[in-house]
Amino acid sequence: MNESELKKFCVELMETADVLYFTTVDKSGLPHTRAMFNLRNTKYFPSLSKLFKNHQNDLLVYLSTNTSSSKIEQIKQNPNICIYYCRAVPKDFRGVMLSGKIEIVTDQKVKEDLWHDGWELYYPKGVEDEDFTVLRLLPKYVEIYYKLQKYTLNLK
């Protein structure tokens, strides 16, 4: 597969995976992984597809989380993270791992663009809730697993 085909494969999986797995590094240097909403999933978050339209090549990822969560403290200590998308079907296993330095987004417009009705369950004060944080990853390294083959991409 060439680079263009690999990126297309990544985007397809990113747009269809039910969840993503997000890994940070804790104070002791151990990985800490959790499942999170996949905001690129076009079935669950169709209104967000316009945000990602121009990010088919850079594989941009946005995440929402509680400011009070352990992942925020871990990111402040060490912003190197890993995100994993997969389709775990025995005859068609697919996986995409993205890694790089994640950033905490302070732009209120981005937070508003990502906000979803129903998130008041997690952030009772709405989009301006101080416990609502948005994270952004522009991955630097991508590892793809497809049809028993491993491929890698180094992004700028």
N, C-alpha and C positions, 0 to 999 in steps of 0.2 A: 504494500500500500504506500502511496506517495503522501507527502505532508498534507495536501489538500484533502485527500480521502480520509486520512487519520483524523483531521479536525472535524470533518463532516460526521464521522463515526462518533467522536466525542460529543458533539452537539446533540446528535440523535439520542444518545444514552442519557445525557444531562437533561434533555427535555422529556424523557419518559420514566426515569427512575423514580419510584415512589418517595424515597428518602435519600439523603446522603449521609455519609459517616464522616464526622469531623474529629480530627485528632490534634490535640495540643500537647505540650510537654509541661508536666507539673514541676514544682520546686525541686523535687528530688531527681529530676531528669527522666522520669518515667512517662511513657505515652498515656494519654487519657482520651478515649474515643467515646463518642456518643452519636446517636442518630438525630438528625435535625430536618426541619422542613426543607424540601428542595424547591426553592423559589423559581427555578427554571422549568419546573414541570408544567407543561402547557395544559394539562388536564385539570390540575388542582389550582393553578394560578395563571389562568389564561390572560388576564389583564396585564400581567407583567411581561408578556412576550415582547411587547414594544420596547421595553428597557434593554432587552438582550439582542434585539434585531441587529445592531451594529457591532455585536461582540461575538461573531461566529469564528473569528480568527484568533482573538486573544483569550477566549474561553473564560471571560469575566464571571465571577461568582459573587452574589450578594447573599448574606445571611442575616437573620434577625435573631436577637437573643436578649436575655435580661442582663442589664448592666451589673446586677448583683450576683450573676452566676460566676462559678469558679473559672469558667473559660476566659472571662475578661481579665481577671488577675493573672492567669497563666499567659495570656497574650501579651500583657504589659511586661511580664518578665522575659518572655521569649516569643516573638511573633512568628517563628517558623512553625508552619502547620501543614497538615495533609488533609485532603478531602477525597473521599472515595465514593464513586457511583458504581452500582453493579446491577446486573440482571442475572440472578442465580438460578437459571434453568439448566438442568443437567446437560441437555444436548445442545445448548446455545448459551454457554456461560460467557458473559461480557463484563469487563471492568475497566474503569478509567480512574486513575489516581492523579490528582493535581497537587503540587506542593509549591510553597513559596512563603513569602512574608505577608501576613494578613494585616490589614489596617482597620482601625476604628474610624467610622465615617462620622464627621461632625456636620456635614452639609444637611440642613433641615429639609431642603427640597428633595434630596435623595430619600430621606426618611419618609416624607409625604408620598413620594412616588411609589414606594414599596408598601405603604400601609394597606392593610386589608381589614374589611369589616369582619368582626368576630375576634380580632386580636385583643379586644378589650379584656378578654379572659386572662390574657398574659400581662397586659399593660392597661390596667383599669382607667388611667387618665388619658388614654388615647395616644395619638402620634407624638404628643409633647410630653409623655410620661418620662420622667428621668430614669426609669428602669428599662426604657426601650432603647436598644443599641443596634446599629446596623454595622456589619462588617463587610469588607470588600477584599477579594483576592483577585489579583492578576497573576495567574500561575507562571512560574519560571520553568518548571519541569513537569512533564506529563508522561505517565507510563500507561500503556494500553494493553489489555489482554483480550485477545479475540481469536477464536478457532485454534486454540493451543499455541498461539504465537504471542510473543511480547514485542511491543514496539515502543519507542521513546521519542519524545519531542522536547527540544530545548527552546523555550520561547524567550523573547527579549523583554 
